[in-house]
């Protein structure tokens, strides 16, 4: 979901510290950002998301661009936060693995409290299938699906060309499809 | 460009059937639209499940608190940017971006937040433990210097985690608190204890829960900076699996070997002490300053201006 036409006005208001504007920006992006961080293995995605938004607030004065550029910038920050967290987690080897496993498990979970049996089975298979993908494949899926970024924005975050992202996402989906087949 | 960019699929269940999979199909699957290829269509439920993860909190109090905090932070940053544009023009040294320096640089924001009536929100969030709706807000407030923060709050959170049966998480949370406090060896002792409990498979026993709860209660009341604290934590940590008790007066048991434990984390799995203050974070980002991802910084990484990439 995007803010669309009102974005420019919202951004200008946020720049001057208007609370309603920040609420709009936060509401719009907190889901994709938190979901992205969770899907990338962050142990505390809500914390990282908050830190991401704080950094956005600190840096907004110097930001110039439209809504896609803003979203891309936010995800660049989230991506770097996640990398920092991973580096910190790497200093705790067992926990890092445990965190990654947990993140994979939650990535596959539907996030619904109803949690019916069919859904659970599907989610387990999805988690298992995702575990078989390469990190780059999981990253591109997280950015495009969970983060809801465009090809160009995902390319910005991953430091690749849009063409490379198209190839990568194609391969990621194909790998996911094959992994799901194998888990059946 | 032609939408047809056929990529051979893989047959279902070993079938020899191969289906084409176009770039259109890829985009359709990713955007949640029905793809042309039946092969690709089978990914629909999986992608929908993935997409469902993109639900952040909509808890009104959390959203309101974050909006207030972000608004005030942006106001202060804007004011600071106007005051110190010359200083910002200097390339940041990787060493200048420590968490403490960030806190100091945001002292003005703290003053504004305090005067802006956010104290109530901060206080409400202050009691949140990991997993609570307001916990991320609590940490965010602390990041800019609002709220207690510090080891004692982290230890209180650890106590709540133990109450919730999350012993492993509680021990690691407490370990992080002590590491932030600069007590790497005590932190390592807790990590080692958590490892040991996990290895024993005893972390879920009621007895261990009680011991961990007691240890954390003691830690939260003790002088973290005191000379005996590290040894006491080590001793407590070793006793968590039942091999070493504690004295009746509520202080850790003294088995005689605790003095050698000042650096026990060095040999524990995953217990390598890190230098305090997370100095290893210096230079962790491409900019050398993980918190300064200014739009101008990222212009080389992504198109801040549309069409740049």
Interface residues (C-beta under 8 A of the other chain):
Chain A: X14 X15 X16 X17 X18 X19 X20 X21 X22 X23 X25 X26 X27 X30 X31 X32 X33 X34 X35 X36 X38 X39 X44 X46 X47 X49 X50 X51 X53 X54 X55 X56 X57 X58 X59 X60 X61 X62 X63 X64 X65 X66 X68 X69 X72 X73 X76 X77 X80 X81 X83 X84 X87 X88 X91 X92 X93 X94 X95 X106 X107 X108 X110 X111 X112 X122 X123 X126 X129 X141 X144 X145 X146 X147 X148 X152 X153 X155 X156 X157 X159 X161 X162 X166 X169 X170 X173 X174 X176 X177 X178 X180 X181 X184
Chain B: X7 X9 X10 X12 X13 X21 X23 X26 X29 X30 X39 X40 X42 X43 X45 X46 X47 X49 X50 X51 X52 X53 X54 X55 X56 X57 X58 X63 X64 X66 X67 X68 X69 X70 X71 X72 X73 X74 X75 X77 X78 X81 X130 X135 X136 X137 X139 X140 X143 X144 X172 X191 X195 X198 X269 X270 X272 X274 X278 X280 X281 X284 X285 X286 X290 X291 X292 X293 X294 X295 X296 X298 X301 X302 X303 X304 X305 X306 X309
